Amino acid sequence: MRRYLSLYFTRIGFSVLTALIGVIFALPLIWFIFAPFNPRAELGLAIPDPFSFSNFETVFENRFALRGLWNSLVQSVGGVILVGVGATLASYALSRSPIPGKNVITYILLLFSSVVSGSAAMVPIFLIVNGIGLIDTQIAVILVFAGGLLPTAMFILRDFIDSIPKSYEESAMVAGATPVQAFFDVALPVIRPGVVVVVVWAFVNIWGSFLIPFILLRSSEKMPAAVAIYSFYSEAGTPIVTLLAAYSLIYSLPVIILYLFVSWKFGFRFFGGIKA
C-alpha cells in the first residue's frame, strides 16, 4: 500500500512540475499574442481592454519596416531555391556516382560549414563579395546564404537518397527511361520528404538571419526585416514595446504559415511515392 501511495504522489508531483514548466514557457507566448493589440506599453499579461489595431496601423505606416519584410521574403525564397535544387542534385550525384572518397568530401564540407561560420567567416566573405563587386546587392546575400547552408543540406539529403535501393532506378532504365527520367520519376518522389525538410530548415534560417545582410548591404531599402525591426527602437536604444510586438507578430507570420502549410500538405507523416 505504501508503495502505491508513493508512486501515486510521485506521479502527481511530476505532473504538477511539468505543468509549471509549461506555464513558464507559455507566458512569453501569451504576452506575444496579446501585446500587439494593447495600445499601452505594458509588459504585463493582462488582456487588452479594448482590443486595438492602432499598433498595426503605425507599423504599416513605416515603409522601411514593410520593405524589410519584402526583402526578407526575396532573400529567403532565393536562398531556398538555390539550396533545395543544389542540395538535391549534389547529394544525388554523391550518392550514386562512384567518386573515390565521396564520404570524406561530404564530411569535410559539413565540418568546415559548421566550424567556419557566423562572425568568424564574415571577414573573408566580405572581401570575396567586395572583390567581385556584389556589395550592396540582394544576389550577394542569397549566394552567401546558399553557400553556407548547402553542405548541411547535402548531408541531410544524402541519408534520404542512400536509403533508396539503386534497383528502383535501374528497373526504370531497363524499361526505357533515361537517367534524367529515372531521377525525376523514381528517385525525386521518394526523397520528397527530405527536400521538404531542407526547404523548411533553410527558409527559417534565412528568414531570421541578421548578420549577413547587415554586413553585406549598404542601402536601407535593401535591408531585411531582421534589421528593419530596429527602427522600432528609440534614439536612446529603448524598444517601443507596443510597436515592436506588433511588428514581431507580423514578422512571425510567414514561418507560421509555412508550418501550417507543411502540416496540411504532409501532416508531418513525411512520405514519398514513386510515379507510375
C-alpha positions as CSV (number, residue, x, y, z in Angstrom):
1,M,0.0,0.0,0.0
2,R,2.8,2.4,0.9
3,R,4.5,1.6,-2.4
4,Y,1.3,2.5,-4.4
5,L,0.9,5.8,-2.4
6,S,4.5,6.7,-3.1
7,L,4.1,6.0,-6.8
8,Y,0.8,8.0,-6.8
9,F,2.3,11.1,-5.2
10,T,5.3,10.8,-7.4
11,R,3.1,11.0,-10.5
12,I,1.2,13.9,-9.1
13,G,4.4,15.8,-8.3
14,F,5.8,15.1,-11.7
15,S,2.5,16.3,-13.4
16,V,2.5,19.5,-11.3
17,L,6.2,20.1,-12.1
18,T,5.5,19.5,-15.8
19,A,2.5,21.9,-15.8
20,L,4.5,24.5,-14.0
21,I,7.3,24.3,-16.6
22,G,4.8,24.5,-19.4
23,V,3.2,27.6,-17.9
24,I,6.6,29.3,-17.5
25,F,7.4,28.7,-21.2
26,A,3.8,29.7,-22.3
27,L,3.9,33.1,-20.6
28,P,6.1,34.8,-23.2
29,L,3.9,33.4,-26.0
30,I,0.8,34.7,-24.2
31,W,2.3,38.1,-24.0
32,F,3.4,37.9,-27.6
33,I,-0.2,37.2,-28.7
34,F,-1.9,40.0,-26.7
35,A,0.7,42.8,-26.6
36,P,0.3,43.9,-30.2
37,F,-3.4,44.7,-29.5
38,N,-2.6,46.7,-26.4
39,P,-2.4,50.5,-27.0
40,R,-0.4,50.9,-23.9
41,A,3.3,49.8,-23.5
42,E,2.8,47.2,-20.8
43,L,4.9,44.1,-20.0
44,G,2.0,42.5,-18.0
45,L,-0.1,39.7,-19.3
46,A,-3.5,41.5,-19.0
47,I,-5.9,41.0,-21.9
48,P,-6.2,44.4,-23.7
49,D,-9.4,46.2,-23.0
50,P,-10.4,47.1,-25.5
51,F,-8.5,45.4,-28.4
52,S,-6.9,48.0,-30.6
53,F,-5.3,47.8,-34.0
54,S,-3.5,51.2,-33.7
55,N,-0.1,49.5,-33.3
56,F,-0.5,47.7,-36.6
57,E,-1.6,50.9,-38.3
58,T,1.5,52.6,-37.1
59,V,3.6,49.7,-38.2
60,F,2.1,49.7,-41.7
61,E,2.9,53.4,-42.0
62,N,6.6,52.5,-41.6
63,R,7.8,52.0,-45.1
64,F,11.2,50.9,-44.1
65,A,9.8,48.1,-42.0
66,L,7.4,46.9,-44.7
67,R,10.2,47.0,-47.2
68,G,12.2,44.8,-44.8
69,L,9.6,42.1,-44.9
70,W,9.6,42.1,-48.7
71,N,13.5,41.9,-48.7
72,S,13.4,39.1,-46.2
73,L,11.0,37.2,-48.5
74,V,13.2,37.8,-51.6
75,Q,16.3,36.6,-49.8
76,S,14.6,33.6,-48.2
77,V,12.9,32.4,-51.4
78,G,16.0,32.9,-53.5
79,G,18.2,31.1,-50.9
80,V,15.7,28.3,-50.6
81,I,15.6,27.7,-54.3
82,L,19.4,27.5,-54.6
83,V,19.7,25.3,-51.5
84,G,16.9,23.0,-52.5
85,V,17.9,22.5,-56.1
86,G,21.7,22.5,-55.4
87,A,21.5,20.1,-52.4
88,T,19.1,17.7,-54.2
89,L,21.3,17.4,-57.3
90,A,24.6,17.4,-55.4
91,S,23.6,14.8,-52.8
92,Y,22.1,12.6,-55.6
93,A,25.4,12.8,-57.5
94,L,27.4,12.0,-54.4
95,S,25.2,9.1,-53.5
96,R,25.1,7.4,-56.9
97,S,28.4,8.2,-58.5
98,P,31.5,6.1,-57.9
99,I,33.6,9.1,-56.8
100,P,36.6,7.9,-54.6
101,G,36.5,9.5,-51.2
102,K,33.0,11.0,-51.6
103,N,32.2,10.3,-47.9
104,V,35.3,12.2,-46.9
105,I,34.3,15.1,-49.2
106,T,30.8,15.2,-47.6
107,Y,32.1,15.3,-44.0
108,I,34.8,17.9,-44.8
109,L,32.2,20.2,-46.3
110,L,30.0,19.7,-43.2
111,L,32.9,20.2,-40.8
112,F,34.0,23.5,-42.4
113,S,30.5,24.8,-42.7
114,S,30.0,24.2,-39.0
115,V,33.3,25.5,-37.7
116,V,33.9,28.4,-40.1
117,S,30.5,30.2,-39.7
118,G,28.9,33.3,-38.3
119,S,31.2,36.2,-37.4
120,A,34.4,34.1,-37.9
121,A,33.6,33.8,-41.7
122,M,32.4,37.3,-42.3
123,V,35.8,38.9,-43.0
124,P,36.7,36.6,-45.9
125,I,33.1,36.6,-47.1
126,F,33.1,40.3,-47.2
127,L,36.4,40.5,-49.0
128,I,35.3,38.0,-51.6
129,V,31.9,39.7,-52.2
130,N,33.6,43.1,-52.4
131,G,36.2,41.7,-54.8
132,I,33.6,40.5,-57.3
133,G,31.6,43.8,-57.0
134,L,28.5,42.4,-55.4
135,I,28.4,44.5,-52.2
136,D,25.0,46.0,-51.5
137,T,23.2,43.5,-53.8
138,Q,20.5,41.0,-52.9
139,I,22.2,38.4,-55.0
140,A,25.3,38.5,-52.8
141,V,23.2,37.9,-49.7
142,I,21.4,35.0,-51.4
143,L,24.6,33.4,-52.6
144,V,26.2,33.6,-49.2
145,F,23.2,32.1,-47.5
146,A,23.1,29.3,-50.1
147,G,26.8,28.6,-49.8
148,G,26.6,28.4,-46.0
149,L,23.6,26.1,-45.9
150,L,24.4,23.8,-48.8
151,P,26.8,21.4,-47.0
152,T,24.4,20.6,-44.2
153,A,21.5,20.3,-46.7
154,M,23.6,17.9,-48.7
155,F,24.4,15.9,-45.6
156,I,20.7,15.7,-44.7
157,L,19.5,14.7,-48.2
158,R,22.4,12.2,-48.7
159,D,20.8,10.0,-46.0
160,F,17.5,10.0,-47.7
161,I,19.0,9.1,-51.1
162,D,21.2,6.4,-49.7
163,S,18.1,4.7,-48.3
164,I,16.7,4.3,-51.8
165,P,17.8,1.0,-53.4
166,K,19.5,1.6,-56.7
167,S,17.4,-1.2,-58.2
168,Y,14.5,1.3,-58.4
169,E,16.3,3.5,-60.9
170,E,17.9,0.5,-62.7
171,S,14.5,-1.0,-63.2
172,A,13.2,2.2,-64.7
173,M,16.2,2.4,-67.1
174,V,15.7,-1.2,-68.1
175,A,12.1,-0.2,-69.0
176,G,13.5,2.5,-71.3
177,A,13.8,5.5,-69.0
178,T,16.7,7.8,-69.3
179,P,18.9,8.6,-66.2
180,V,17.2,12.0,-66.0
181,Q,13.7,10.4,-66.2
182,A,14.7,7.9,-63.6
183,F,15.8,10.7,-61.3
184,F,12.7,12.8,-61.7
185,D,10.1,10.0,-61.8
186,V,11.6,7.5,-59.4
187,A,14.2,9.0,-57.0
188,L,12.8,12.5,-56.5
189,P,9.3,11.5,-55.4
190,V,10.8,9.2,-52.8
191,I,13.2,11.8,-51.4
192,R,10.5,14.4,-51.4
193,P,10.2,14.4,-47.6
194,G,13.9,15.1,-47.3
195,V,13.6,18.0,-49.8
196,V,10.7,19.4,-47.7
197,V,12.8,19.2,-44.5
198,V,15.7,21.1,-46.2
199,V,13.4,23.7,-47.7
200,V,11.7,24.5,-44.3
201,W,15.0,24.4,-42.5
202,A,16.7,26.7,-45.0
203,F,13.8,29.2,-45.0
204,V,13.7,29.5,-41.2
205,N,17.5,30.0,-41.1
206,I,17.5,32.7,-43.8
207,W,14.3,34.5,-42.6
208,G,15.7,35.1,-39.1
209,S,19.3,36.0,-40.1
210,F,20.7,39.4,-39.2
211,L,24.4,39.3,-39.5
212,I,25.0,38.5,-43.2
213,P,22.6,41.1,-44.7
214,F,23.7,43.7,-42.2
215,I,27.4,43.3,-43.2
216,L,26.9,42.9,-47.0
217,L,24.2,45.5,-47.6
218,R,24.5,49.3,-47.5
219,S,21.2,50.7,-48.7
220,S,18.4,50.9,-46.2
221,E,15.8,49.9,-48.8
222,K,17.5,46.5,-49.2
223,M,17.7,45.6,-45.5
224,P,15.6,42.6,-44.4
225,A,13.1,42.6,-41.5
226,A,15.7,41.3,-39.0
227,V,17.5,44.7,-39.5
228,A,14.4,46.8,-40.0
229,I,13.0,45.7,-36.7
230,Y,15.5,48.1,-35.0
231,S,13.5,51.0,-36.4
232,F,11.1,50.4,-33.5
233,Y,13.7,51.4,-31.0
234,S,14.1,55.0,-29.7
235,E,17.2,57.0,-30.3
236,A,18.3,56.0,-26.8
237,G,18.1,52.3,-27.7
238,T,14.9,51.7,-25.7
239,P,12.3,49.5,-27.5
240,I,8.9,50.8,-28.2
241,V,7.2,47.7,-26.8
242,T,3.8,48.0,-28.5
243,L,5.2,48.6,-32.0
244,L,7.9,46.0,-31.5
245,A,5.3,43.4,-30.5
246,A,3.1,44.2,-33.5
247,Y,5.9,44.0,-36.0
248,S,7.3,40.9,-34.4
249,L,3.9,39.2,-34.8
250,I,3.8,40.2,-38.5
251,Y,7.4,39.0,-38.9
252,S,6.5,35.6,-37.5
253,L,3.5,35.0,-39.8
254,P,5.4,33.6,-42.8
255,V,7.1,31.0,-40.7
256,I,3.7,30.1,-39.0
257,I,2.1,29.9,-42.5
258,L,4.8,27.7,-43.7
259,Y,4.4,25.4,-40.7
260,L,0.6,25.2,-41.2
261,F,1.1,24.5,-44.9
262,V,3.5,21.7,-44.3
263,S,1.3,20.3,-41.6
264,W,-1.7,20.4,-44.0
265,K,0.1,19.1,-47.0
266,F,2.1,16.3,-45.3
267,G,0.6,16.0,-41.9
268,F,4.2,15.5,-40.7
269,R,3.9,12.0,-41.9
270,F,6.6,12.7,-44.5
271,F,6.3,10.0,-47.0
272,G,7.3,9.7,-50.6
273,G,5.9,7.8,-53.6
274,I,7.1,6.5,-57.0
275,K,5.3,7.8,-60.0
276,A,3.8,5.2,-62.2
